[in-house]
Amino acid sequence: MSNCRNNAMPYNNYRTMHAQAPMMRRDVWNDKALAMAYVPWQTWRDIYEVEKALHHGTIFCELDKPFLGRGGVKR
Amino acid sequence: MSNRKCRKDLLQWINAVSFAVVEAQLFLDTHPDDQEALAYFHEYSNLRNQALEEYAKYYGPLTIDTTKESCADRWSWINEPWPWQEGGC
C-alpha cells in the first residue's frame, strides 16, 4: 500500500512534460474556465491500517502529506 | 476480544478505531453511496462499540452510553478515576 499514487507532481516534471509547442500539446484543461480552482474527486482507496492511520493523522495514504520542508512530496 | 487487553491497550485501540470511524464518516458525507466506504464504516463502528462495551465491562464506562451494566444498581460511574486523576483515561 505504500506505493500510493502521489499526485503532487514536482514542478520540473510538469515543465518538461509541457515543453512541446503549445499547439501539439493536448491540454485537458482547455475547456475549463481560467483563474478557477479545481479539486479532483477523491475515491476510496489506499486505506491505512487503523493504528498507523491514527499516527499519520489520516486513513487515506493520498492525504498523508507530512511537512518535509522541501518539495512537499512524501519521501 | 479473546484475550483480555490491558486497559492501556484497549484504550489505544478505542482511540485508533474511533479515529478511523470519524474519517470514514467524513468521507461518506461527500460520498454517500460509496459501498466500500459504507462497509468499512459499519465494520469499524461495530468494532468500536464492542471495544467500548468491553472497556465498560472491565474498567468502568468510558462514555455515558456504556453505563448500562456497571451502573445498574449503583451509580458506579463515580468510582472510576476522573480523567485528570492518575489512571484516568
Backbone of each chain as nested JSON, in Angstrom:
{
  "chains": [
    {"id": "A", "residues": [
      {"number": 1, "name": "MET", "atoms": {"N": [0.844, -1.207, 0.0], "CA": [0.0, 0.0, 0.0], "C": [0.881, 1.259, 0.0]}},
      {"number": 2, "name": "SER", "atoms": {"N": [2.171, 1.071, 0.307], "CA": [2.941, 2.304, 0.491], "C": [3.161, 2.98, -0.852]}},
      {"number": 3, "name": "ASN", "atoms": {"N": [2.95, 2.211, -1.947], "CA": [3.232, 2.905, -3.202], "C": [1.989, 3.639, -3.673]}},
      {"number": 4, "name": "CYS", "atoms": {"N": [1.343, 4.38, -2.734], "CA": [0.096, 5.041, -3.172], "C": [0.465, 6.147, -4.139]}},
      {"number": 5, "name": "ARG", "atoms": {"N": [-0.481, 6.426, -5.025], "CA": [-0.217, 7.438, -6.039], "C": [-0.084, 8.778, -5.333]}},
      {"number": 6, "name": "ASN", "atoms": {"N": [0.926, 9.526, -5.72], "CA": [1.044, 10.858, -5.122], "C": [0.928, 11.866, -6.24]}},
      {"number": 7, "name": "ASN", "atoms": {"N": [-0.194, 12.567, -6.27], "CA": [-0.407, 13.403, -7.458], "C": [0.253, 14.767, -7.307]}},
      {"number": 8, "name": "ALA", "atoms": {"N": [1.126, 14.965, -6.255], "CA": [1.805, 16.266, -6.157], "C": [3.026, 16.195, -7.062]}},
      {"number": 9, "name": "MET", "atoms": {"N": [2.804, 16.379, -8.37], "CA": [3.905, 16.196, -9.33], "C": [4.923, 17.325, -9.129]}},
      {"number": 10, "name": "PRO", "atoms": {"N": [6.216, 16.997, -8.907], "CA": [7.196, 18.074, -8.74], "C": [7.198, 18.98, -9.966]}},
      {"number": 11, "name": "TYR", "atoms": {"N": [7.526, 20.254, -9.77], "CA": [7.357, 21.265, -10.827], "C": [8.175, 20.903, -12.071]}},
      {"number": 12, "name": "ASN", "atoms": {"N": [9.442, 20.448, -11.867], "CA": [10.269, 20.279, -13.075], "C": [9.68, 19.191, -13.978]}},
      {"number": 13, "name": "ASN", "atoms": {"N": [9.065, 18.131, -13.424], "CA": [8.437, 17.141, -14.322], "C": [7.353, 17.816, -15.151]}},
      {"number": 14, "name": "TYR", "atoms": {"N": [6.6, 18.678, -14.47], "CA": [5.459, 19.305, -15.146], "C": [5.976, 20.137, -16.323]}},
      {"number": 15, "name": "ARG", "atoms": {"N": [7.089, 20.869, -16.051], "CA": [7.6, 21.778, -17.096], "C": [8.04, 20.951, -18.308]}},
      {"number": 16, "name": "THR", "atoms": {"N": [8.802, 19.894, -18.05], "CA": [9.312, 19.147, -19.214], "C": [8.141, 18.506, -19.96]}},
      {"number": 17, "name": "MET", "atoms": {"N": [7.148, 18.058, -19.188], "CA": [6.028, 17.349, -19.832], "C": [5.354, 18.294, -20.835]}},
      {"number": 18, "name": "HIS", "atoms": {"N": [5.297, 19.6, -20.469], "CA": [4.553, 20.513, -21.359], "C": [5.495, 21.373, -22.194]}},
      {"number": 19, "name": "ALA", "atoms": {"N": [6.726, 20.817, -22.428], "CA": [7.696, 21.679, -23.113], "C": [7.404, 21.74, -24.6]}},
      {"number": 20, "name": "GLN", "atoms": {"N": [6.585, 20.764, -25.134], "CA": [6.426, 20.786, -26.611], "C": [5.685, 22.06, -27.01]}},
      {"number": 21, "name": "ALA", "atoms": {"N": [5.662, 22.31, -28.354], "CA": [4.989, 23.526, -28.858], "C": [3.535, 23.471, -28.388]}},
      {"number": 22, "name": "PRO", "atoms": {"N": [2.966, 24.603, -27.953], "CA": [1.605, 24.635, -27.372], "C": [0.572, 23.929, -28.263]}},
      {"number": 23, "name": "MET", "atoms": {"N": [0.68, 24.148, -29.652], "CA": [-0.408, 23.604, -30.499], "C": [-0.451, 22.076, -30.34]}},
      {"number": 24, "name": "MET", "atoms": {"N": [0.752, 21.431, -30.2], "CA": [0.73, 19.953, -30.198], "C": [0.219, 19.433, -28.861]}},
      {"number": 25, "name": "ARG", "atoms": {"N": [0.332, 20.287, -27.857], "CA": [0.028, 19.787, -26.504], "C": [-1.487, 19.591, -26.372]}},
      {"number": 26, "name": "ARG", "atoms": {"N": [-1.929, 18.349, -26.011], "CA": [-3.369, 18.135, -25.797], "C": [-3.66, 18.591, -24.376]}},
      {"number": 27, "name": "ASP", "atoms": {"N": [-4.26, 19.789, -24.261], "CA": [-4.41, 20.366, -22.934], "C": [-5.781, 19.964, -22.375]}},
      {"number": 28, "name": "VAL", "atoms": {"N": [-5.749, 19.106, -21.362], "CA": [-7.023, 18.637, -20.822], "C": [-7.784, 19.765, -20.14]}},
      {"number": 29, "name": "TRP", "atoms": {"N": [-7.071, 20.854, -19.902], "CA": [-7.714, 21.931, -19.161], "C": [-8.309, 22.992, -20.078]}},
      {"number": 30, "name": "ASN", "atoms": {"N": [-8.21, 22.782, -21.429], "CA": [-8.592, 23.914, -22.293], "C": [-10.085, 24.231, -22.221]}},
      {"number": 31, "name": "ASP", "atoms": {"N": [-10.914, 23.253, -21.755], "CA": [-12.341, 23.614, -21.699], "C": [-12.704, 24.207, -20.33]}},
      {"number": 32, "name": "LYS", "atoms": {"N": [-11.705, 24.324, -19.454], "CA": [-12.006, 24.818, -18.104], "C": [-11.842, 26.336, -18.049]}},
      {"number": 33, "name": "ALA", "atoms": {"N": [-12.665, 26.968, -17.209], "CA": [-12.538, 28.423, -17.098], "C": [-11.204, 28.76, -16.458]}},
      {"number": 34, "name": "LEU", "atoms": {"N": [-10.676, 29.893, -16.832], "CA": [-9.397, 30.333, -16.262], "C": [-9.606, 30.807, -14.828]}},
      {"number": 35, "name": "ALA", "atoms": {"N": [-8.515, 30.905, -14.103], "CA": [-8.493, 31.515, -12.758], "C": [-9.484, 30.882, -11.801]}},
      {"number": 36, "name": "MET", "atoms": {"N": [-9.742, 29.59, -12.004], "CA": [-10.636, 28.892, -11.062], "C": [-9.819, 27.801, -10.385]}},
      {"number": 37, "name": "ALA", "atoms": {"N": [-10.242, 27.367, -9.191], "CA": [-9.533, 26.266, -8.522], "C": [-10.281, 24.973, -8.808]}},
      {"number": 38, "name": "TYR", "atoms": {"N": [-9.546, 23.884, -9.039], "CA": [-10.205, 22.601, -9.336], "C": [-9.687, 21.547, -8.36]}},
      {"number": 39, "name": "VAL", "atoms": {"N": [-10.599, 20.84, -7.7], "CA": [-10.192, 19.796, -6.746], "C": [-10.625, 18.456, -7.325]}},
      {"number": 40, "name": "PRO", "atoms": {"N": [-9.681, 17.562, -7.605], "CA": [-10.084, 16.256, -8.141], "C": [-10.953, 15.51, -7.129]}},
      {"number": 41, "name": "TRP", "atoms": {"N": [-11.91, 14.73, -7.631], "CA": [-12.832, 13.988, -6.779], "C": [-12.093, 12.833, -6.113]}},
      {"number": 42, "name": "GLN", "atoms": {"N": [-12.177, 12.739, -4.773], "CA": [-11.442, 11.69, -4.059], "C": [-12.164, 10.349, -4.207]}},
      {"number": 43, "name": "THR", "atoms": {"N": [-11.376, 9.278, -4.36], "CA": [-12.01, 7.946, -4.375], "C": [-11.509, 7.158, -3.173]}},
      {"number": 44, "name": "TRP", "atoms": {"N": [-12.232, 6.126, -2.8], "CA": [-11.898, 5.322, -1.619], "C": [-10.815, 4.324, -1.996]}},
      {"number": 45, "name": "ARG", "atoms": {"N": [-9.593, 4.604, -1.657], "CA": [-8.516, 3.649, -1.997], "C": [-7.332, 3.888, -1.081]}},
      {"number": 46, "name": "ASP", "atoms": {"N": [-6.395, 2.941, -1.062], "CA": [-5.153, 3.063, -0.27], "C": [-5.465, 3.463, 1.171]}},
      {"number": 47, "name": "ILE", "atoms": {"N": [-6.203, 2.599, 1.86], "CA": [-6.598, 2.919, 3.24], "C": [-5.551, 2.38, 4.197]}},
      {"number": 48, "name": "TYR", "atoms": {"N": [-5.071, 3.195, 5.124], "CA": [-4.092, 2.735, 6.102], "C": [-4.778, 1.833, 7.126]}},
      {"number": 49, "name": "GLU", "atoms": {"N": [-3.991, 1.052, 7.774], "CA": [-4.435, 0.244, 8.918], "C": [-4.668, 1.216, 10.084]}},
      {"number": 50, "name": "VAL", "atoms": {"N": [-5.646, 0.949, 10.952], "CA": [-6.112, 1.994, 11.887], "C": [-5.023, 2.532, 12.805]}},
      {"number": 51, "name": "GLU", "atoms": {"N": [-4.142, 1.663, 13.309], "CA": [-3.113, 2.164, 14.237], "C": [-2.214, 3.16, 13.496]}},
      {"number": 52, "name": "LYS", "atoms": {"N": [-1.813, 2.779, 12.278], "CA": [-0.937, 3.676, 11.502], "C": [-1.696, 4.95, 11.141]}},
      {"number": 53, "name": "ALA", "atoms": {"N": [-2.992, 4.801, 10.828], "CA": [-3.787, 5.97, 10.426], "C": [-3.827, 7.005, 11.546]}},
      {"number": 54, "name": "LEU", "atoms": {"N": [-4.014, 6.523, 12.791], "CA": [-4.072, 7.467, 13.916], "C": [-2.74, 8.19, 14.033]}},
      {"number": 55, "name": "HIS", "atoms": {"N": [-1.665, 7.421, 13.79], "CA": [-0.334, 8.004, 13.928], "C": [-0.087, 9.042, 12.839]}},
      {"number": 56, "name": "HIS", "atoms": {"N": [-0.551, 8.747, 11.608], "CA": [-0.3, 9.643, 10.483], "C": [-1.356, 10.732, 10.349]}},
      {"number": 57, "name": "GLY", "atoms": {"N": [-2.459, 10.589, 11.061], "CA": [-3.463, 11.647, 11.038], "C": [-4.448, 11.539, 9.898]}},
      {"number": 58, "name": "THR", "atoms": {"N": [-4.43, 10.402, 9.182], "CA": [-5.434, 10.201, 8.128], "C": [-5.481, 8.72, 7.779]}},
      {"number": 59, "name": "ILE", "atoms": {"N": [-6.622, 8.225, 7.316], "CA": [-6.673, 6.824, 6.887], "C": [-6.333, 6.741, 5.403]}},
      {"number": 60, "name": "PHE", "atoms": {"N": [-6.241, 7.904, 4.737], "CA": [-6.005, 7.892, 3.291], "C": [-4.529, 8.154, 2.996]}},
      {"number": 61, "name": "CYS", "atoms": {"N": [-3.863, 7.18, 2.358], "CA": [-2.44, 7.318, 2.037], "C": [-2.228, 8.576, 1.198]}},
      {"number": 62, "name": "GLU", "atoms": {"N": [-3.175, 8.872, 0.313], "CA": [-3.018, 10.019, -0.582], "C": [-3.023, 11.351, 0.166]}},
      {"number": 63, "name": "LEU", "atoms": {"N": [-3.645, 11.388, 1.333], "CA": [-3.738, 12.654, 2.059], "C": [-2.665, 12.761, 3.137]}},
      {"number": 64, "name": "ASP", "atoms": {"N": [-1.809, 11.762, 3.192], "CA": [-0.758, 11.75, 4.217], "C": [0.428, 12.54, 3.689]}},
      {"number": 65, "name": "LYS", "atoms": {"N": [0.442, 13.838, 3.935], "CA": [1.491, 14.688, 3.347], "C": [2.257, 15.391, 4.466]}},
      {"number": 66, "name": "PRO", "atoms": {"N": [3.162, 14.677, 5.125], "CA": [3.921, 15.322, 6.207], "C": [4.769, 16.457, 5.658]}},
      {"number": 67, "name": "PHE", "atoms": {"N": [4.959, 17.49, 6.466], "CA": [5.746, 18.642, 6.004], "C": [7.215, 18.227, 5.962]}},
      {"number": 68, "name": "LEU", "atoms": {"N": [7.867, 18.349, 4.822], "CA": [9.255, 17.898, 4.712], "C": [10.164, 19.071, 4.415]}},
      {"number": 69, "name": "GLY", "atoms": {"N": [9.622, 20.28, 4.376], "CA": [10.481, 21.45, 4.207], "C": [10.852, 21.699, 2.774]}},
      {"number": 70, "name": "ARG", "atoms": {"N": [10.871, 20.655, 1.902], "CA": [11.251, 20.907, 0.504], "C": [10.371, 20.062, -0.384]}},
      {"number": 71, "name": "GLY", "atoms": {"N": [9.764, 20.64, -1.372], "CA": [9.087, 19.862, -2.397], "C": [7.783, 19.258, -1.915]}},
      {"number": 72, "name": "GLY", "atoms": {"N": [7.593, 19.077, -0.614], "CA": [6.301, 18.637, -0.095], "C": [5.894, 17.244, -0.541]}},
      {"number": 73, "name": "VAL", "atoms": {"N": [6.831, 16.481, -1.142], "CA": [6.407, 15.117, -1.527], "C": [6.882, 14.151, -0.467]}},
      {"number": 74, "name": "LYS", "atoms": {"N": [6.033, 13.075, -0.277], "CA": [6.376, 12.109, 0.771], "C": [7.647, 11.375, 0.358]}},
      {"number": 75, "name": "ARG", "atoms": {"N": [8.609, 11.285, 1.27], "CA": [9.805, 10.529, 0.906], "C": [9.514, 9.047, 0.863]}}
    ]},
    {"id": "B", "residues": [
      {"number": 1, "name": "MET", "atoms": {"N": [-12.959, -9.767, 22.012], "CA": [-11.507, -9.961, 22.105], "C": [-11.288, -11.204, 22.972]}},
      {"number": 2, "name": "SER", "atoms": {"N": [-10.636, -12.203, 22.411], "CA": [-10.49, -13.437, 23.184], "C": [-9.621, -13.145, 24.399]}},
      {"number": 3, "name": "ASN", "atoms": {"N": [-8.394, -12.66, 24.115], "CA": [-7.561, -12.399, 25.299], "C": [-7.931, -11.017, 25.824]}},
      {"number": 4, "name": "ARG", "atoms": {"N": [-7.944, -10.854, 27.117], "CA": [-8.418, -9.579, 27.618], "C": [-7.296, -8.564, 27.514]}},
      {"number": 5, "name": "LYS", "atoms": {"N": [-7.53, -7.476, 26.824], "CA": [-6.477, -6.471, 26.631], "C": [-6.329, -5.69, 27.931]}},
      {"number": 6, "name": "CYS", "atoms": {"N": [-5.109, -5.217, 28.184], "CA": [-4.955, -4.385, 29.386], "C": [-5.602, -3.04, 29.101]}},
      {"number": 7, "name": "ARG", "atoms": {"N": [-5.823, -2.292, 30.121], "CA": [-6.593, -1.045, 29.99], "C": [-5.963, -0.124, 28.947]}},
      {"number": 8, "name": "LYS", "atoms": {"N": [-4.652, 0.022, 29.034], "CA": [-3.981, 0.991, 28.154], "C": [-4.126, 0.561, 26.699]}},
      {"number": 9, "name": "ASP", "atoms": {"N": [-3.916, -0.742, 26.431], "CA": [-4.005, -1.22, 25.037], "C": [-5.416, -1.06, 24.522]}},
      {"number": 10, "name": "LEU", "atoms": {"N": [-6.38, -1.374, 25.395], "CA": [-7.769, -1.292, 24.953], "C": [-8.127, 0.165, 24.642]}},
      {"number": 11, "name": "LEU", "atoms": {"N": [-7.608, 1.073, 25.487], "CA": [-7.881, 2.486, 25.258], "C": [-7.218, 2.941, 23.95]}},
      {"number": 12, "name": "GLN", "atoms": {"N": [-6.003, 2.463, 23.715], "CA": [-5.294, 2.822, 22.482], "C": [-6.077, 2.327, 21.273]}},
      {"number": 13, "name": "TRP", "atoms": {"N": [-6.627, 1.108, 21.404], "CA": [-7.402, 0.541, 20.299], "C": [-8.672, 1.364, 20.086]}},
      {"number": 14, "name": "ILE", "atoms": {"N": [-9.305, 1.77, 21.18], "CA": [-10.522, 2.579, 21.066], "C": [-10.2, 3.893, 20.365]}},
      {"number": 15, "name": "ASN", "atoms": {"N": [-9.066, 4.496, 20.72], "CA": [-8.684, 5.755, 20.069], "C": [-8.479, 5.55, 18.577]}},
      {"number": 16, "name": "ALA", "atoms": {"N": [-7.745, 4.488, 18.23], "CA": [-7.425, 4.265, 16.816], "C": [-8.689, 3.969, 16.011]}},
      {"number": 17, "name": "VAL", "atoms": {"N": [-9.541, 3.102, 16.562], "CA": [-10.706, 2.69, 15.789], "C": [-11.717, 3.84, 15.719]}},
      {"number": 18, "name": "SER", "atoms": {"N": [-11.781, 4.661, 16.775], "CA": [-12.694, 5.808, 16.739], "C": [-12.259, 6.798, 15.667]}},
      {"number": 19, "name": "PHE", "atoms": {"N": [-10.931, 6.993, 15.566], "CA": [-10.411, 7.92, 14.554], "C": [-10.79, 7.436, 13.153]}},
      {"number": 20, "name": "ALA", "atoms": {"N": [-10.62, 6.118, 12.92], "CA": [-10.919, 5.581, 11.587], "C": [-12.409, 5.744, 11.274]}},
      {"number": 21, "name": "VAL", "atoms": {"N": [-13.25, 5.573, 12.31], "CA": [-14.7, 5.701, 12.097], "C": [-15.039, 7.132, 11.694]}},
      {"number": 22, "name": "VAL", "atoms": {"N": [-14.404, 8.102, 12.363], "CA": [-14.69, 9.504, 12.026], "C": [-14.208, 9.81, 10.609]}},
      {"number": 23, "name": "GLU", "atoms": {"N": [-13.022, 9.28, 10.253], "CA": [-12.509, 9.524, 8.904], "C": [-13.476, 8.971, 7.846]}},
      {"number": 24, "name": "ALA", "atoms": {"N": [-13.981, 7.759, 8.104], "CA": [-14.919, 7.162, 7.14], "C": [-16.203, 7.975, 7.092]}},
      {"number": 25, "name": "GLN", "atoms": {"N": [-16.625, 8.464, 8.241], "CA": [-17.863, 9.253, 8.309], "C": [-17.717, 10.514, 7.459]}},
      {"number": 26, "name": "LEU", "atoms": {"N": [-16.558, 11.181, 7.594], "CA": [-16.343, 12.417, 6.832], "C": [-16.315, 12.132, 5.337]}},
      {"number": 27, "name": "PHE", "atoms": {"N": [-15.712, 11.003, 4.96], "CA": [-15.674, 10.643, 3.533], "C": [-17.089, 10.381, 3.043]}},
      {"number": 28, "name": "LEU", "atoms": {"N": [-17.872, 9.677, 3.872], "CA": [-19.235, 9.335, 3.471], "C": [-20.116, 10.568, 3.352]}},
      {"number": 29, "name": "ASP", "atoms": {"N": [-19.772, 11.625, 4.097], "CA": [-20.568, 12.857, 3.991], "C": [-20.576, 13.366, 2.547]}},
      {"number": 30, "name": "THR", "atoms": {"N": [-19.46, 13.152, 1.852], "CA": [-19.412, 13.654, 0.469], "C": [-19.563, 12.522, -0.542]}},
      {"number": 31, "name": "HIS", "atoms": {"N": [-19.513, 11.271, -0.07], "CA": [-19.664, 10.136, -0.994], "C": [-20.7, 9.178, -0.401]}},
      {"number": 32, "name": "PRO", "atoms": {"N": [-21.954, 9.633, -0.247], "CA": [-22.935, 8.846, 0.499], "C": [-23.214, 7.462, -0.07]}},
      {"number": 33, "name": "ASP", "atoms": {"N": [-22.98, 7.232, -1.37], "CA": [-23.34, 5.895, -1.87], "C": [-22.096, 5.067, -2.207]}},
      {"number": 34, "name": "ASP", "atoms": {"N": [-20.982, 5.418, -1.567], "CA": [-19.777, 4.624, -1.799], "C": [-19.869, 3.362, -0.951]}},
      {"number": 35, "name": "GLN", "atoms": {"N": [-20.062, 2.209, -1.605], "CA": [-20.323, 0.964, -0.863], "C": [-19.121, 0.522, -0.046]}},
      {"number": 36, "name": "GLU", "atoms": {"N": [-17.955, 0.718, -0.606], "CA": [-16.746, 0.286, 0.108], "C": [-16.596, 1.064, 1.407]}},
      {"number": 37, "name": "ALA", "atoms": {"N": [-16.795, 2.393, 1.301], "CA": [-16.655, 3.235, 2.492], "C": [-17.726, 2.866, 3.517]}},
      {"number": 38, "name": "LEU", "atoms": {"N": [-18.93, 2.572, 3.028], "CA": [-20.033, 2.23, 3.929], "C": [-19.728, 0.94, 4.674]}},
      {"number": 39, "name": "ALA", "atoms": {"N": [-19.209, -0.045, 3.945], "CA": [-18.872, -1.335, 4.577], "C": [-17.785, -1.12, 5.625]}},
      {"number": 40, "name": "TYR", "atoms": {"N": [-16.788, -0.31, 5.256], "CA": [-15.692, -0.006, 6.187], "C": [-16.248, 0.645, 7.444]}},
      {"number": 41, "name": "PHE", "atoms": {"N": [-17.136, 1.621, 7.246], "CA": [-17.697, 2.336, 8.399], "C": [-18.429, 1.373, 9.324]}},
      {"number": 42, "name": "HIS", "atoms": {"N": [-19.299, 0.538, 8.763], "CA": [-20.076, -0.357, 9.634], "C": [-19.168, -1.333, 10.357]}},
      {"number": 43, "name": "GLU", "atoms": {"N": [-18.164, -1.829, 9.643], "CA": [-17.255, -2.789, 10.272], "C": [-16.561, -2.158, 11.483]}},
      {"number": 44, "name": "TYR", "atoms": {"N": [-15.974, -0.988, 11.276], "CA": [-15.184, -0.387, 12.358], "C": [-16.072, 0.241, 13.421]}},
      {"number": 45, "name": "SER", "atoms": {"N": [-17.256, 0.639, 13.032], "CA": [-18.169, 1.177, 14.036], "C": [-18.59, 0.067, 15.0]}},
      {"number": 46, "name": "ASN", "atoms": {"N": [-18.82, -1.123, 14.438], "CA": [-19.154, -2.263, 15.308], "C": [-17.981, -2.602, 16.21]}},
      {"number": 47, "name": "LEU", "atoms": {"N": [-16.782, -2.62, 15.63], "CA": [-15.595, -2.926, 16.439], "C": [-15.474, -1.918, 17.568]}},
      {"number": 48, "name": "ARG", "atoms": {"N": [-15.769, -0.66, 17.252], "CA": [-15.636, 0.387, 18.264], "C": [-16.647, 0.163, 19.384]}},
      {"number": 49, "name": "ASN", "atoms": {"N": [-17.878, -0.16, 19.009], "CA": [-18.903, -0.374, 20.045], "C": [-18.535, -1.556, 20.929]}},
      {"number": 50, "name": "GLN", "atoms": {"N": [-18.029, -2.62, 20.286], "CA": [-17.611, -3.781, 21.087], "C": [-16.514, -3.379, 22.067]}},
      {"number": 51, "name": "ALA", "atoms": {"N": [-15.56, -2.605, 21.568], "CA": [-14.431, -2.219, 22.422], "C": [-14.909, -1.354, 23.576]}},
      {"number": 52, "name": "LEU", "atoms": {"N": [-15.87, -0.46, 23.302], "CA": [-16.388, 0.403, 24.372], "C": [-17.134, -0.432, 25.403]}},
      {"number": 53, "name": "GLU", "atoms": {"N": [-17.901, -1.419, 24.909], "CA": [-18.642, -2.276, 25.842], "C": [-17.656, -3.057, 26.707]}},
      {"number": 54, "name": "GLU", "atoms": {"N": [-16.61, -3.575, 26.041], "CA": [-15.631, -4.371, 26.78], "C": [-14.937, -3.498, 27.823]}},
      {"number": 55, "name": "TYR", "atoms": {"N": [-14.593, -2.275, 27.423], "CA": [-13.907, -1.37, 28.355], "C": [-14.816, -1.108, 29.551]}},
      {"number": 56, "name": "ALA", "atoms": {"N": [-16.101, -0.9, 29.272], "CA": [-17.053, -0.608, 30.363], "C": [-17.146, -1.814, 31.284]}},
      {"number": 57, "name": "LYS", "atoms": {"N": [-17.148, -3.01, 30.683], "CA": [-17.31, -4.217, 31.495], "C": [-16.129, -4.385, 32.441]}},
      {"number": 58, "name": "TYR", "atoms": {"N": [-14.908, -4.191, 31.945], "CA": [-13.729, -4.475, 32.767], "C": [-13.244, -3.249, 33.543]}},
      {"number": 59, "name": "TYR", "atoms": {"N": [-13.312, -2.077, 32.922], "CA": [-12.632, -0.926, 33.542], "C": [-13.58, 0.214, 33.867]}},
      {"number": 60, "name": "GLY", "atoms": {"N": [-14.851, -0.049, 33.718], "CA": [-15.788, 1.032, 34.007], "C": [-16.144, 1.776, 32.745]}},
      {"number": 61, "name": "PRO", "atoms": {"N": [-17.315, 2.391, 32.716], "CA": [-17.79, 3.055, 31.497], "C": [-16.881, 4.223, 31.109]}},
      {"number": 62, "name": "LEU", "atoms": {"N": [-16.547, 4.286, 29.811], "CA": [-15.714, 5.385, 29.316], "C": [-16.624, 6.539, 28.913]}},
      {"number": 63, "name": "THR", "atoms": {"N": [-17.794, 6.148, 28.368], "CA": [-18.744, 7.184, 27.946], "C": [-20.077, 6.907, 28.647]}},
      {"number": 64, "name": "ILE", "atoms": {"N": [-20.906, 7.899, 28.676], "CA": [-22.164, 7.783, 29.395], "C": [-23.063, 6.731, 28.736]}},
      {"number": 65, "name": "ASP", "atoms": {"N": [-22.812, 6.444, 27.419], "CA": [-23.694, 5.485, 26.744], "C": [-23.359, 4.052, 27.131]}},
      {"number": 66, "name": "THR", "atoms": {"N": [-22.253, 3.833, 27.846], "CA": [-21.92, 2.435, 28.169], "C": [-22.03, 2.205, 29.67]}},
      {"number": 67, "name": "THR", "atoms": {"N": [-22.988, 2.864, 30.308], "CA": [-23.086, 2.678, 31.769], "C": [-24.127, 1.618, 32.099]}},
      {"number": 68, "name": "LYS", "atoms": {"N": [-24.67, 0.951, 31.042], "CA": [-25.817, 0.049, 31.247], "C": [-25.53, -0.946, 32.38]}},
      {"number": 69, "name": "GLU", "atoms": {"N": [-24.476, -1.805, 32.209], "CA": [-24.264, -2.861, 33.219], "C": [-23.767, -2.268, 34.534]}},
      {"number": 70, "name": "SER", "atoms": {"N": [-22.654, -1.52, 34.42], "CA": [-21.948, -1.199, 35.668], "C": [-22.775, -0.29, 36.564]}},
      {"number": 71, "name": "CYS", "atoms": {"N": [-23.713, 0.458, 35.998], "CA": [-24.44, 1.372, 36.876], "C": [-25.873, 0.894, 37.082]}},
      {"number": 72, "name": "ALA", "atoms": {"N": [-26.042, -0.456, 36.989], "CA": [-27.408, -0.976, 37.075], "C": [-27.991, -0.713, 38.456]}},
      {"number": 73, "name": "ASP", "atoms": {"N": [-27.223, -1.112, 39.522], "CA": [-27.843, -0.952, 40.845], "C": [-27.254, 0.219, 41.617]}},
      {"number": 74, "name": "ARG", "atoms": {"N": [-26.061, 0.654, 41.193], "CA": [-25.477, 1.802, 41.899], "C": [-24.75, 2.65, 40.872]}},
      {"number": 75, "name": "TRP", "atoms": {"N": [-24.732, 3.939, 41.071], "CA": [-24.121, 4.817, 40.092], "C": [-22.603, 4.727, 40.246]}},
      {"number": 76, "name": "SER", "atoms": {"N": [-22.033, 3.601, 39.716], "CA": [-20.611, 3.356, 39.998], "C": [-19.725, 4.237, 39.109]}},
      {"number": 77, "name": "TRP", "atoms": {"N": [-20.362, 5.034, 38.266], "CA": [-19.611, 5.954, 37.387], "C": [-18.584, 6.745, 38.206]}},
      {"number": 78, "name": "ILE", "atoms": {"N": [-18.946, 7.094, 39.437], "CA": [-18.085, 7.994, 40.219], "C": [-16.908, 7.253, 40.852]}},
      {"number": 79, "name": "ASN", "atoms": {"N": [-16.945, 5.875, 40.787], "CA": [-15.82, 5.167, 41.415], "C": [-14.586, 5.171, 40.519]}},
      {"number": 80, "name": "GLU", "atoms": {"N": [-14.834, 5.352, 39.237], "CA": [-13.691, 5.27, 38.301], "C": [-12.844, 6.53, 38.469]}},
      {"number": 81, "name": "PRO", "atoms": {"N": [-11.522, 6.398, 38.178], "CA": [-10.69, 7.606, 38.309], "C": [-11.144, 8.685, 37.332]}},
      {"number": 82, "name": "TRP", "atoms": {"N": [-11.203, 9.911, 37.783], "CA": [-11.573, 11.012, 36.89], "C": [-10.448, 11.174, 35.875]}},
      {"number": 83, "name": "PRO", "atoms": {"N": [-10.764, 11.713, 34.683], "CA": [-9.757, 11.806, 33.622], "C": [-8.465, 12.477, 34.084]}},
      {"number": 84, "name": "TRP", "atoms": {"N": [-8.586, 13.474, 34.963], "CA": [-7.364, 14.185, 35.356], "C": [-6.615, 13.474, 36.465]}},
      {"number": 85, "name": "GLN", "atoms": {"N": [-7.264, 12.393, 37.01], "CA": [-6.568, 11.694, 38.103], "C": [-5.647, 10.636, 37.515]}},
      {"number": 86, "name": "GLU", "atoms": {"N": [-4.733, 10.139, 38.332], "CA": [-3.828, 9.094, 37.88], "C": [-4.669, 7.885, 37.516]}},
      {"number": 87, "name": "GLY", "atoms": {"N": [-4.408, 7.286, 36.357], "CA": [-5.197, 6.124, 35.967], "C": [-6.439, 6.533, 35.199]}},
      {"number": 88, "name": "GLY", "atoms": {"N": [-6.699, 7.863, 35.195], "CA": [-7.855, 8.312, 34.41], "C": [-7.547, 8.113, 32.931]}},
      {"number": 89, "name": "CYS", "atoms": {"N": [-8.574, 8.147, 32.086], "CA": [-8.327, 7.782, 30.679], "C": [-7.541, 8.833, 29.988]}}
    ]}
  ]
}
